[in-house]
């Protein structure tokens, strides 16, 4: 029997400013290495004929065109910061046929911010025109979404919180500065971990590279990719300095792994 394959595409691996940064002429921002060109953080997870998007990054339109995405069946949100939500209007390109709604999942505080910030999407006014048709849904326990076994994972993001997600033996933990002990117990036996690793210097709301490496080694996934990278990171130069089993994510990187339910 052939196991189902989970397909993971890194749509964006960059921090909130993206790389290149506006107005910056540093060696990374002017690099010709495509791995140093980073749109805002997001991933697409595929199973059979279904796709789940994690976060509607500011660059969603660009990412969807680059990766030729024609179908999204559900969206998971990690938190409500602009670089992870402000591509939401581009979901209208994925409106279900026949007037159905696209489910979006988040914790209660994120859903509150999304409803307020994008009130036009959720208005009952029929005259509002072409807009995403979305169905907000709370996620606070493990659930099956479009055939995907999805487990929300509480994280600390500076003085705020965010959600990571585990789908089978894949976990996505962006925008975090600490991982609660209870969440760590849910991160055993991972094939692939994508983990926040902002820059070399410390940051109040993100793991820096040293902290991310330390956390990756505690978690012990077979393969770890660091994401949400600033222009401090020169892919070719700094990737060579990472420990075995840890690497930098880059836009367009595609992974496949056997799907094993973790819930």
Backbone as CSV, one residue per row, in Angstrom:
resi,resn,N_x,N_y,N_z,CA_x,CA_y,CA_z,C_x,C_y,C_z
1,UNK,0.848,-1.199,0.000,0.000,0.000,0.000,0.880,1.246,0.000
2,UNK,0.606,2.173,-0.883,1.371,3.414,-0.969,0.776,4.436,-0.020
3,UNK,1.598,4.979,0.876,1.129,5.978,1.835,0.795,7.279,1.116
4,UNK,-0.159,8.020,1.683,-0.426,9.352,1.163,0.801,10.228,1.346
5,UNK,1.036,11.106,0.374,2.144,12.046,0.466,1.622,13.434,0.774
6,UNK,2.237,14.056,1.762,1.951,15.437,2.085,2.914,16.305,1.294
7,UNK,2.381,17.256,0.538,3.210,18.155,-0.261,3.256,19.519,0.432
8,UNK,4.462,20.015,0.661,4.645,21.296,1.336,5.438,22.210,0.411
9,UNK,4.870,23.379,0.117,5.559,24.379,-0.698,5.762,25.632,0.144
10,UNK,7.003,26.060,0.264,7.282,27.299,0.989,6.993,28.458,0.038
11,UNK,5.885,29.139,0.293,5.501,30.260,-0.554,6.333,31.493,-0.237
12,UNK,6.556,31.738,1.042,7.344,32.891,1.456,8.164,32.544,2.677
13,UNK,9.414,33.011,2.711,10.336,32.695,3.799,10.892,33.948,4.466
14,UNK,10.308,35.117,4.146,10.874,36.373,4.610,10.139,37.001,5.767
15,UNK,10.796,37.949,6.384,10.223,38.701,7.490,9.219,39.725,6.981
16,UNK,8.679,40.546,7.883,7.562,41.429,7.542,7.897,42.458,6.475
17,UNK,9.166,42.831,6.335,9.570,43.806,5.324,9.832,43.164,3.975
18,UNK,9.971,41.828,3.959,10.403,41.151,2.745,11.878,41.416,2.473
19,UNK,12.435,40.634,1.572,13.829,40.811,1.141,13.852,40.669,-0.377
20,UNK,14.361,41.683,-1.123,15.036,42.892,-0.668,14.100,43.822,0.104
21,UNK,14.694,44.583,1.023,13.963,45.622,1.729,13.936,46.893,0.885
22,UNK,12.846,47.626,0.975,12.750,48.904,0.261,13.887,49.827,0.704
23,UNK,14.612,50.356,-0.257,15.648,51.345,0.022,16.962,50.788,0.514
24,UNK,17.102,49.450,0.569,18.334,48.861,1.093,19.224,48.382,-0.051
25,UNK,20.518,48.648,0.047,21.472,48.217,-0.982,22.549,47.305,-0.399
26,UNK,22.212,46.596,0.678,23.174,45.681,1.290,23.443,44.503,0.348
27,UNK,24.475,43.700,0.603,24.804,42.591,-0.294,23.683,41.578,-0.465
28,UNK,22.879,41.352,0.564,21.785,40.395,0.427,20.644,40.992,-0.396
29,UNK,20.299,42.227,-0.131,19.205,42.859,-0.871,19.527,43.063,-2.341
30,UNK,20.791,43.119,-2.687,21.191,43.278,-4.088,21.717,41.971,-4.688
31,UNK,21.577,40.878,-3.956,22.077,39.584,-4.393,21.323,39.073,-5.616
32,UNK,22.011,38.340,-6.466,21.361,37.675,-7.608,20.951,36.243,-7.272
33,UNK,21.268,35.787,-6.071,20.864,34.456,-5.620,19.367,34.493,-5.309
34,UNK,18.578,33.741,-6.056,17.127,33.773,-5.869,16.715,33.329,-4.471
35,UNK,17.543,32.567,-3.788,17.224,32.135,-2.431,17.279,33.288,-1.435
36,UNK,17.866,34.416,-1.852,17.885,35.615,-1.015,16.721,36.561,-1.321
37,UNK,15.837,36.159,-2.193,14.645,36.968,-2.499,13.470,36.338,-1.760
38,UNK,13.008,37.022,-0.721,12.069,36.420,0.234,10.786,37.226,0.322
39,UNK,9.693,36.594,-0.093,8.386,37.206,0.143,7.935,36.859,1.565
40,UNK,6.807,37.459,1.979,6.364,37.302,3.361,5.907,35.864,3.647
41,UNK,6.029,35.453,4.891,5.925,34.050,5.314,4.567,33.411,5.044
42,UNK,4.614,32.247,4.403,3.418,31.448,4.164,3.844,30.105,3.598
43,UNK,3.007,29.078,3.802,3.234,27.783,3.151,1.917,27.249,2.615
44,UNK,2.019,26.393,1.603,0.878,25.667,1.053,1.108,24.189,1.328
45,UNK,0.095,23.533,1.882,0.191,22.115,2.209,-0.848,21.371,1.375
46,UNK,-0.408,20.374,0.628,-1.300,19.642,-0.261,-1.415,18.180,0.130
47,UNK,-2.611,17.640,-0.038,-2.878,16.224,0.197,-3.899,15.766,-0.833
48,UNK,-3.530,14.759,-1.633,-4.376,14.302,-2.735,-4.722,15.520,-3.602
49,UNK,-6.006,15.838,-3.728,-6.414,16.953,-4.592,-6.784,18.193,-3.784
50,UNK,-6.395,18.243,-2.532,-6.779,19.354,-1.664,-5.565,20.164,-1.259
51,UNK,-5.789,21.458,-0.998,-4.722,22.359,-0.566,-5.178,23.181,0.631
52,UNK,-4.319,23.250,1.645,-4.521,24.155,2.772,-3.418,25.206,2.740
53,UNK,-3.816,26.463,2.848,-2.890,27.584,2.908,-2.711,27.987,4.366
54,UNK,-1.473,28.192,4.782,-1.220,28.724,6.125,-0.804,30.177,5.980
55,UNK,-1.704,31.062,6.385,-1.572,32.523,6.354,-1.745,33.105,4.946
56,UNK,-2.425,34.226,4.903,-2.575,34.981,3.656,-1.563,36.134,3.697
57,UNK,-0.343,35.825,3.330,0.739,36.799,3.403,0.471,37.991,2.492
58,UNK,1.122,39.087,2.796,0.989,40.307,1.996,1.252,40.043,0.518
59,UNK,2.112,39.090,0.224,2.510,38.783,-1.157,1.750,37.601,-1.747
60,UNK,0.541,37.305,-1.255,-0.171,36.113,-1.705,-0.370,36.085,-3.215
61,UNK,-0.764,37.189,-3.822,-0.981,37.201,-5.274,0.292,36.782,-6.011
62,UNK,1.403,37.390,-5.659,2.686,37.068,-6.299,3.040,35.601,-6.091
63,UNK,2.828,35.094,-4.879,3.153,33.702,-4.580,2.279,32.735,-5.379
64,UNK,0.978,33.037,-5.450,0.052,32.155,-6.169,0.382,32.112,-7.657
65,UNK,0.746,33.236,-8.225,1.122,33.261,-9.638,2.423,32.504,-9.863
66,UNK,3.383,32.704,-9.001,4.686,32.041,-9.154,4.559,30.520,-9.075
67,UNK,3.723,30.036,-8.128,3.583,28.598,-7.915,2.402,28.001,-8.666
68,UNK,1.714,28.821,-9.457,0.587,28.361,-10.278,-0.491,27.680,-9.418
69,UNK,-0.834,28.336,-8.322,-1.868,27.821,-7.422,-3.234,28.168,-8.001
70,UNK,-4.062,27.178,-8.199,-5.405,27.395,-8.749,-6.502,26.971,-7.795
71,UNK,-6.126,26.358,-6.671,-7.138,25.864,-5.739,-6.643,25.970,-4.309
72,UNK,-7.481,26.555,-3.460,-7.266,26.554,-2.015,-8.572,26.112,-1.380
73,UNK,-8.494,25.144,-0.476,-9.697,24.564,0.115,-9.942,25.010,1.546
74,UNK,-8.923,25.542,2.205,-9.068,26.052,3.567,-7.830,26.878,3.886
75,UNK,-7.974,27.763,4.876,-6.859,28.611,5.307,-6.706,28.479,6.813
76,UNK,-5.463,28.307,7.261,-5.134,28.346,8.681,-4.364,29.630,8.957
77,UNK,-4.721,30.326,10.023,-3.991,31.540,10.403,-3.174,31.289,11.663
78,UNK,-1.933,31.780,11.647,-1.074,31.663,12.816,-1.322,32.790,13.816
79,UNK,-1.573,33.991,13.307,-1.861,35.147,14.156,-2.285,36.282,13.237
80,UNK,-2.577,37.446,13.823,-3.248,38.498,13.061,-2.326,39.605,12.557
81,UNK,-1.015,39.470,12.670,-0.132,40.537,12.199,-0.267,40.737,10.688
82,UNK,-0.016,41.967,10.261,-0.315,42.373,8.885,0.360,41.495,7.840
83,UNK,1.636,41.127,8.071,2.350,40.357,7.048,1.792,38.947,6.885
84,UNK,0.930,38.523,7.816,0.341,37.186,7.744,-1.135,37.204,7.366
85,UNK,-1.721,38.397,7.258,-3.161,38.481,6.970,-3.523,39.378,5.804
86,UNK,-2.678,40.329,5.443,-3.109,41.388,4.529,-3.170,40.981,3.065
87,UNK,-2.917,39.732,2.764,-3.207,39.216,1.425,-4.586,38.592,1.335
88,UNK,-5.404,38.785,2.361,-6.691,38.088,2.456,-7.614,38.388,1.277
89,UNK,-7.562,39.588,0.727,-8.474,39.915,-0.377,-8.198,39.045,-1.607
90,UNK,-6.969,38.566,-1.756,-6.649,37.720,-2.903,-7.288,36.340,-2.812
91,UNK,-7.878,36.014,-1.664,-8.622,34.754,-1.571,-9.853,34.756,-2.463
92,UNK,-10.280,35.926,-2.920,-11.461,35.957,-3.786,-11.221,35.174,-5.080
93,UNK,-9.956,35.047,-5.482,-9.647,34.245,-6.676,-9.924,32.767,-6.445
94,UNK,-10.067,32.378,-5.176,-10.291,30.978,-4.837,-11.687,30.750,-4.266
95,UNK,-12.602,31.709,-4.505,-13.980,31.525,-4.061,-14.525,30.209,-4.611
96,UNK,-15.149,29.391,-3.759,-15.710,28.127,-4.251,-16.793,28.359,-5.295
97,UNK,-16.876,27.446,-6.247,-17.910,27.543,-7.270,-19.282,27.394,-6.645
98,UNK,-20.265,28.030,-7.252,-21.644,27.893,-6.793,-21.996,28.729,-5.591
99,UNK,-21.129,29.669,-5.214,-21.458,30.576,-4.115,-21.131,30.055,-2.734
100,UNK,-20.359,28.975,-2.646,-19.976,28.453,-1.340,-18.951,29.337,-0.656
101,UNK,-18.565,28.945,0.550,-17.602,29.720,1.327,-16.328,28.923,1.560
102,UNK,-15.236,29.646,1.683,-13.935,29.061,1.974,-13.721,29.138,3.486
103,UNK,-13.498,28.017,4.170,-13.307,28.080,5.618,-11.933,28.628,5.983
104,UNK,-11.911,29.514,6.963,-10.657,30.028,7.515,-10.649,29.717,9.005
105,UNK,-9.516,29.235,9.498,-9.397,28.769,10.877,-8.356,29.605,11.616
106,UNK,-8.684,29.962,12.855,-7.757,30.722,13.694,-8.234,30.646,15.129
107,UNK,-7.406,31.135,16.053,-7.866,31.220,17.435,-8.806,32.413,17.586
108,UNK,-9.415,32.538,18.751,-10.468,33.532,18.944,-9.963,34.953,18.746
109,UNK,-8.786,35.275,19.278,-8.295,36.651,19.169,-7.964,37.008,17.731
110,UNK,-7.426,36.076,16.968,-7.103,36.341,15.563,-8.369,36.528,14.746
111,UNK,-9.373,35.701,14.984,-10.639,35.861,14.265,-11.264,37.223,14.555
112,UNK,-11.162,37.689,15.789,-11.716,39.000,16.148,-11.035,40.105,15.356
113,UNK,-9.708,40.051,15.267,-8.970,41.084,14.532,-9.298,41.015,13.046
114,UNK,-9.354,39.831,12.484,-9.647,39.695,11.053,-11.036,40.236,10.735
115,UNK,-12.009,39.904,11.550,-13.376,40.414,11.313,-13.417,41.934,11.370
116,UNK,-12.670,42.521,12.285,-12.676,43.986,12.432,-11.879,44.648,11.310
117,UNK,-10.701,44.127,11.011,-9.822,44.766,10.026,-10.360,44.643,8.607
118,UNK,-11.091,43.559,8.337,-11.605,43.314,6.988,-13.122,43.179,7.039
119,UNK,-13.744,44.143,7.696,-15.193,44.076,7.926,-15.978,43.967,6.627
120,UNK,-15.464,44.551,5.532,-16.188,44.504,4.261,-16.387,43.069,3.781
121,UNK,-15.454,42.176,4.136,-15.566,40.781,3.704,-16.758,40.099,4.368
122,UNK,-17.008,40.464,5.615,-18.006,39.763,6.405,-19.321,40.535,6.510
123,UNK,-19.438,41.621,5.760,-20.655,42.428,5.768,-21.811,41.667,5.127
124,UNK,-23.017,41.938,5.595,-24.222,41.351,4.997,-24.720,42.160,3.806
125,UNK,-24.022,43.246,3.493,-24.438,44.125,2.400,-24.165,43.438,1.059
126,UNK,-25.202,43.076,0.354,-25.059,42.369,-0.922,-24.413,43.237,-1.990
127,UNK,-24.383,44.556,-1.781,-23.838,45.463,-2.783,-22.328,45.663,-2.650
128,UNK,-21.694,44.899,-1.775,-20.271,45.101,-1.515,-19.383,44.639,-2.673
129,UNK,-19.940,43.884,-3.630,-19.178,43.535,-4.824,-18.291,42.324,-4.648
130,UNK,-17.308,42.221,-5.540,-16.427,41.052,-5.617,-15.499,41.033,-4.411
131,UNK,-15.640,40.030,-3.581,-14.855,39.915,-2.360,-14.742,38.435,-2.000
132,UNK,-13.801,38.089,-1.129,-13.719,36.690,-0.707,-14.991,36.272,0.031
133,UNK,-15.403,35.041,-0.201,-16.518,34.473,0.564,-15.921,33.503,1.581
134,UNK,-15.855,33.951,2.820,-15.121,33.232,3.845,-16.034,32.828,4.998
135,UNK,-15.712,31.698,5.601,-16.446,31.202,6.765,-15.468,31.055,7.924
136,UNK,-15.429,32.025,8.858,-14.494,31.943,9.985,-14.869,30.804,10.939
137,UNK,-13.854,30.051,11.353,-14.075,28.935,12.260,-12.982,28.905,13.324
138,UNK,-13.393,28.746,14.562,-12.449,28.662,15.672,-11.728,27.323,15.637
139,UNK,-10.413,27.355,15.850,-9.650,26.123,15.997,-8.917,26.175,17.329
140,UNK,-9.263,25.274,18.218,-8.586,25.203,19.513,-8.330,23.772,19.964
141,UNK,-8.704,22.820,19.119,-8.441,21.408,19.379,-8.076,20.740,18.054
142,UNK,-7.469,19.562,18.103,-7.178,18.839,16.857,-8.450,18.568,16.065
143,UNK,-8.347,18.666,14.748,-9.517,18.520,13.884,-9.051,18.020,12.514
144,UNK,-9.949,17.388,11.797,-9.657,17.003,10.413,-10.262,18.036,9.480
145,UNK,-9.440,18.595,8.602,-9.868,19.633,7.660,-9.531,19.152,6.257
146,UNK,-10.530,18.927,5.439,-10.315,18.485,4.053,-9.430,17.244,3.973
147,UNK,-9.546,16.367,4.952,-8.737,15.162,4.973,-7.394,15.305,5.655
148,UNK,-7.029,16.513,6.070,-5.769,16.768,6.757,-5.972,16.650,8.269
149,UNK,-5.123,15.894,8.983,-5.182,15.900,10.448,-4.433,17.117,10.988
150,UNK,-5.158,18.117,11.466,-4.563,19.398,11.846,-4.620,19.572,13.358
151,UNK,-3.473,19.861,13.946,-3.409,20.118,15.379,-2.852,21.517,15.622
152,UNK,-3.631,22.414,16.263,-3.114,23.744,16.597,-2.152,23.659,17.776
153,UNK,-1.087,24.452,17.719,-0.025,24.398,18.728,0.229,25.790,19.290
154,UNK,-0.161,26.072,20.516,0.053,27.403,21.108,1.541,27.738,21.228
155,UNK,1.882,28.973,20.848,3.251,29.480,20.905,3.259,30.840,21.575
156,UNK,4.425,31.263,22.044,4.612,32.626,22.531,5.305,33.440,21.443
157,UNK,4.779,34.642,21.201,5.318,35.552,20.179,5.582,36.883,20.875
158,UNK,6.724,36.956,21.577,6.979,38.120,22.407,5.958,38.189,23.529
159,UNK,5.289,39.344,23.661,4.260,39.514,24.686,2.896,39.037,24.197
160,UNK,2.846,38.498,22.997,1.600,38.019,22.429,1.677,36.502,22.236
161,UNK,0.652,35.963,21.595,0.637,34.528,21.312,0.443,34.315,19.821
162,UNK,0.759,33.125,19.372,0.508,32.729,17.989,0.209,31.235,17.991
163,UNK,-0.191,30.717,16.850,-0.433,29.290,16.710,0.540,28.696,15.705
164,UNK,1.120,27.570,16.059,1.762,26.726,15.078,0.782,25.635,14.698
165,UNK,1.150,24.823,13.726,0.283,23.729,13.299,1.110,22.478,13.035
166,UNK,0.555,21.344,13.457,1.121,20.046,13.099,0.128,19.329,12.198
167,UNK,0.621,18.850,11.071,-0.178,18.059,10.124,0.610,16.788,9.865
168,UNK,0.163,15.685,10.433,0.933,14.456,10.347,2.281,14.637,11.014
169,UNK,3.364,14.318,10.316,4.707,14.479,10.860,5.397,15.730,10.332
170,UNK,4.594,16.716,9.978,5.076,18.037,9.564,4.569,19.072,10.559
171,UNK,5.432,20.005,10.961,5.007,21.095,11.849,5.527,22.425,11.325
172,UNK,4.681,23.448,11.476,5.003,24.808,11.007,4.891,25.748,12.199
173,UNK,6.035,26.294,12.626,6.092,27.154,13.815,6.775,28.460,13.450
174,UNK,6.046,29.360,12.836,6.610,30.664,12.528,6.217,31.651,13.621
175,UNK,6.892,32.786,13.658,6.574,33.871,14.586,6.444,33.388,16.024
176,UNK,7.578,32.940,16.571,7.567,32.529,17.971,8.904,32.866,18.625
177,UNK,8.836,33.146,19.911,10.021,33.422,20.711,10.168,32.429,21.849
178,UNK,9.140,31.607,22.059,9.186,30.549,23.069,8.131,29.510,22.707
179,UNK,8.400,28.277,23.097,7.464,27.183,22.858,7.081,26.595,24.209
180,UNK,5.820,26.691,24.603,5.406,26.159,25.899,5.704,24.671,26.024
181,UNK,5.905,24.219,27.258,6.251,22.828,27.505,5.202,21.878,26.948
182,UNK,3.924,22.238,27.074,2.863,21.366,26.588,2.933,21.224,25.070
183,UNK,3.275,22.301,24.384,3.413,22.219,22.932,4.607,21.352,22.545
184,UNK,5.691,21.454,23.297,6.868,20.635,22.986,6.542,19.145,23.006
185,UNK,5.639,18.742,23.896,5.280,17.322,23.959,4.547,16.866,22.713
186,UNK,4.018,17.817,21.926,3.276,17.490,20.706,4.162,17.535,19.465
187,UNK,5.450,17.690,19.659,6.365,17.867,18.530,7.364,16.727,18.395
188,UNK,7.005,15.578,18.918,7.892,14.426,18.806,7.727,13.749,17.443
189,UNK,8.807,13.107,17.000,8.778,12.254,15.807,8.359,13.011,14.540
190,UNK,8.929,14.193,14.352,8.642,14.972,13.143,9.606,14.603,12.027
191,UNK,9.064,14.498,10.827,9.917,14.385,9.646,10.457,15.746,9.232
192,UNK,9.583,16.755,9.229,9.962,18.102,8.800,9.405,19.126,9.778
193,UNK,10.251,20.032,10.213,9.876,21.167,11.056,10.288,22.442,10.343
194,UNK,9.360,23.369,10.201,9.686,24.720,9.726,9.557,25.643,10.934
195,UNK,10.638,26.341,11.264,10.753,27.059,12.530,11.242,28.485,12.314
196,UNK,10.675,29.389,13.085,11.069,30.798,13.069,12.546,30.947,13.423
197,UNK,13.273,31.714,12.608,14.678,32.016,12.895,15.036,33.339,12.237
198,UNK,14.700,34.423,12.871,14.651,35.740,12.234,15.999,36.243,11.713
199,UNK,16.987,36.294,12.629,18.263,36.943,12.314,19.290,36.485,13.349
200,UNK,20.499,37.000,13.285,21.534,36.588,14.242,21.396,37.330,15.568
201,UNK,21.039,38.594,15.525,20.879,39.369,16.761,19.590,38.972,17.488
202,UNK,19.536,39.145,18.814,18.315,38.827,19.556,17.147,39.710,19.126
203,UNK,15.937,39.195,19.320,14.708,39.937,19.037,13.676,39.550,20.084
204,UNK,12.862,40.498,20.498,11.922,40.240,21.582,10.814,39.272,21.187
205,UNK,10.475,39.187,19.899,9.304,38.423,19.470,9.611,37.208,18.606
206,UNK,10.887,36.986,18.295,11.268,35.892,17.406,12.500,35.187,17.947
207,UNK,12.619,33.895,17.653,13.894,33.226,17.866,14.936,33.846,16.942
208,UNK,16.138,34.094,17.461,17.228,34.399,16.552,17.826,33.075,16.073
209,UNK,18.850,33.120,15.252,19.356,31.891,14.642,19.897,30.926,15.697
210,UNK,20.656,31.444,16.669,21.204,30.575,17.712,20.089,29.916,18.507
211,UNK,19.079,30.694,18.893,17.958,30.139,19.652,17.184,29.118,18.831
212,UNK,17.008,29.407,17.545,16.279,28.479,16.676,17.032,27.161,16.535
213,UNK,18.358,27.233,16.398,19.157,26.013,16.314,19.024,25.205,17.603
214,UNK,19.113,25.891,18.735,18.976,25.198,20.019,17.613,24.519,20.130
215,UNK,16.556,25.230,19.739,15.210,24.662,19.829,15.039,23.514,18.838
216,UNK,15.589,23.665,17.644,15.500,22.588,16.656,16.157,21.323,17.176
217,UNK,17.270,21.467,17.866,17.960,20.295,18.389,17.206,19.666,19.550
218,UNK,16.487,20.465,20.323,15.624,19.928,21.380,14.477,19.136,20.764
219,UNK,13.846,19.686,19.729,12.699,19.026,19.099,13.134,17.774,18.351
220,UNK,14.247,17.860,17.654,14.828,16.672,17.035,14.139,16.181,15.778
221,UNK,13.540,17.092,14.995,12.963,16.678,13.709,14.063,16.165,12.795
222,UNK,13.688,15.275,11.878,14.685,14.745,10.955,15.220,15.816,10.001
223,UNK,14.398,16.818,9.727,14.839,17.929,8.877,14.180,19.204,9.393
224,UNK,14.970,20.239,9.619,14.450,21.526,10.098,14.846,22.625,9.131
225,UNK,13.878,23.472,8.798,14.130,24.626,7.938,13.770,25.888,8.704
226,UNK,14.675,26.856,8.708,14.446,28.121,9.396,13.821,29.114,8.431
227,UNK,12.784,29.822,8.906,12.033,30.731,8.053,11.859,32.083,8.735
228,UNK,11.106,32.985,8.087,10.886,34.363,8.553,12.210,35.115,8.624
229,UNK,13.038,34.958,7.606,14.414,35.427,7.589,14.514,36.890,7.143
230,UNK,15.398,37.636,7.787,15.676,39.016,7.388,16.812,39.047,6.367
231,UNK,17.185,40.277,5.989,18.310,40.419,5.059,19.656,40.234,5.742
232,UNK,19.668,39.889,7.027,20.921,39.499,7.684,21.447,38.179,7.129
233,UNK,20.538,37.360,6.594,20.892,36.000,6.204,21.253,35.956,4.729
234,UNK,22.498,35.629,4.444,22.941,35.352,3.081,22.891,33.838,2.913
235,UNK,21.983,33.364,2.060,21.700,31.930,2.025,22.958,31.090,1.805
236,UNK,23.688,31.357,0.749,24.838,30.519,0.422,25.920,30.598,1.498
237,UNK,26.177,31.784,1.974,27.244,31.978,2.958,26.896,31.338,4.296
238,UNK,25.700,31.616,4.803,25.376,31.209,6.167,24.816,29.792,6.263
239,UNK,24.285,29.260,5.165,23.786,27.884,5.204,24.912,26.901,5.500
240,UNK,26.092,27.213,5.028,27.234,26.328,5.240,27.640,26.256,6.706
241,UNK,27.176,27.198,7.519,27.556,27.246,8.928,26.548,26.552,9.834
242,UNK,25.430,26.071,9.271,24.387,25.443,10.077,24.744,23.994,10.413
243,UNK,24.269,23.503,11.554,24.503,22.090,11.899,23.785,21.159,10.923
244,UNK,24.207,19.926,10.884,23.563,18.922,10.037,22.097,18.790,10.404
245,UNK,21.245,18.687,9.381,19.815,18.532,9.602,19.056,19.831,9.728
246,UNK,19.771,20.966,9.718,19.139,22.284,9.819,19.565,23.102,8.615
247,UNK,18.609,23.780,7.992,18.900,24.560,6.795,17.986,25.780,6.744
248,UNK,18.264,26.671,5.834,17.414,27.836,5.638,16.342,27.527,4.603
249,UNK,15.131,27.945,4.892,14.060,27.860,3.909,14.309,28.889,2.807
250,UNK,13.676,28.664,1.658,13.690,29.676,0.610,12.407,29.573,-0.193
251,UNK,12.006,30.665,-0.781,10.760,30.717,-1.540,10.780,29.706,-2.680
252,UNK,9.695,28.940,-2.785,9.563,27.977,-3.861,10.068,26.591,-3.526
253,UNK,10.687,26.412,-2.366,11.170,25.088,-1.980,9.981,24.144,-1.794
254,UNK,10.070,22.957,-2.396,8.988,21.971,-2.314,9.480,20.713,-1.614
255,UNK,8.633,20.200,-0.741,8.962,19.015,0.051,7.824,18.002,-0.087
256,UNK,8.158,16.731,0.046,7.161,15.682,0.118,7.516,14.762,1.272
257,UNK,6.527,14.339,2.042,6.759,13.408,3.138,5.524,12.540,3.322
258,UNK,5.720,11.316,3.800,4.558,10.448,4.033,3.649,11.051,5.092
259,UNK,2.346,10.948,4.883,1.411,11.478,5.850,1.133,10.427,6.912
260,UNK,1.445,10.794,8.146,1.112,9.961,9.294,0.301,10.798,10.257
261,UNK,-0.897,10.367,10.578,-1.746,11.142,11.484,-1.087,11.237,12.843
262,UNK,-1.052,12.468,13.398,-0.427,12.697,14.698,-1.462,12.912,15.787
263,UNK,-2.761,12.833,15.452,-3.791,13.139,16.436,-4.726,11.957,16.596
